[in-house]
Amino acid sequence: MTDNRVKGMGDWLIEVHDWFRAELATLQSQAAAGEQLTPAKDLRANCVAFCGYLTRHHTGEDRGVFPMLARTHPELTEVIIRLEKEHEVVADIQHRIQALADAEAGRDHLVPELDRLAAELNAHLRYEEETIVAALNETPAPPMM
């Protein structure tokens, strides 16, 4: 028997978060691989791509998901404020990582920043999943035109 249910937005969000976790773990492994980052250009490209995807994801949440949740679930207002502030913290770390990647900095500089990003981002993703996934799954999909 086939399950014909539409996946909830919250379930989809968890899948996206899992992808970010896996990609960040890969970046950390690449950076920790040796004294010289080889090939540095590949690591730089991967860092830039990852940071770009994460920025677009957080921008989408800030501009679309969070305002929608604030309207449909006003009890989540404080949660949303916290999540938006956490986005700013993550963005600051991303900017440092991008600058280090652009400068082809050695692992001694890049690894601690990637570790800091992993700690901040993983805590943020866990909190977001604990606080808004159920509300997102309750939210009906917009009507198809």
N, C-alpha and C positions, 0 to 999 in steps of 0.2 A: 504494500500500500504506500502510495506517495503522499508525503506531507505537503499540502498545498498552502500552508500558512505563509504569509509575508513576514519576512524577518523584521523585527522591530528595530527602530533606529538605535536603541541602546545596545542591542546585540551586535549590530554593525559597528558601533563605536568600539566595542571591545575587540573586534577583529582588527580594526585599524590600529588600536593601541598595541595589540600583540605584534603587528608588523613593525611598528616603531621600536618596540623593545628588542626585537630580533635584529633589526638594522643597526641599532645603537650598539648592541653586543658585538656585532661584526666589526664596526668601526673601532671599538675598544680593542678587540683582538688584533686588528691590523696595526693600530698604533703601538701596542705593547709587543709586537713581533720582534723588534730588534732595536739596536742603538740608532741605526740609520733607517728612516722610513723608506722602504723600497716596495714598489715604486712610489715615490712621493707624489707624483702627479695623479696617480690613481687614488691614493688616499685623499688628496685634496679634492678631487672631483667627487668622491664619495661623501666627504664632509659637506661640501657645498650642496650637493643634491639632497642629502638627508636634512640639512638645516632648511633648505627651501621647502621641502615637503612638510616639515614640521611647522614652519611659519604659515604656510597656506592652511594647514589643518587648524591651527589655533586662531587664525584670522577668521576662518569660516565659523568656528564656534563663537568667537566674540561678536561677529556681525549677524549671525543667523540663528544658531542653536540657542545661545544664552538669552537673547531677547525674546525668542519664542517661549522658552521655558519660564522666563520672568512673567510673561503674560498668562501662561496656562497654569503655572505652579508658583504663585507669589511667595509661598512658604520657602522657596529655594533662593530667595534674594541674597541672603548672607552667603550661601554656598557659592552662588555665581560670582559675587564680589571677590571671594577668596580665590576662585578658579582664575578669574581675570588677572588678579595680582600675581598668581603663580605663573601665568603666561608671560608676564613681564620679566620675572626672575629667569625663567628658562630662556627668553629671548636675549637677555644680557649675556648669559653664558654662551649661547649660540654665536653671538657677535665676536666674542673672544676666540672661540674655536675657529670661526671663519678667518679671522685675522691671523691666527697661528698657522692655519692651513695655507693661506695665501703666502705667508712668509716661509713656507716649508720648514717650520720649526721642528726641532728634534722631539723625540718622544718624551724627554724630560719635561718639556713644556706642554705638550699636547695631551699626554696620558692623564695628568691630574685634572685638566679641564673636562675631558671626556668622562672621567669618573664622577666629577662634580655634576655634570649634566645628567649622567645616568641616575645618580642619587636623587636629584631634584625632579627629574622627569618621571622616574618610576613612582616616587611618592605622589606626585601630582596625578598621574594616571590612575593609581589605586584609589585616591580620594575621589576623583571624578567618577570612577566606576561605582564606588560605594554610594555616592550621593545622587547621581542623576540618571543612571541607566534605567531604573524602574520607571521613572517619570517619562523618559524618552520612549520606552517600550509601550507606555500607555497612550502616547500621542498618536493619533490617527495619521496615516499618510495623506498628503494633500490630494485633492481630487485630480484625476487625470483629465486632460482636455482633449 
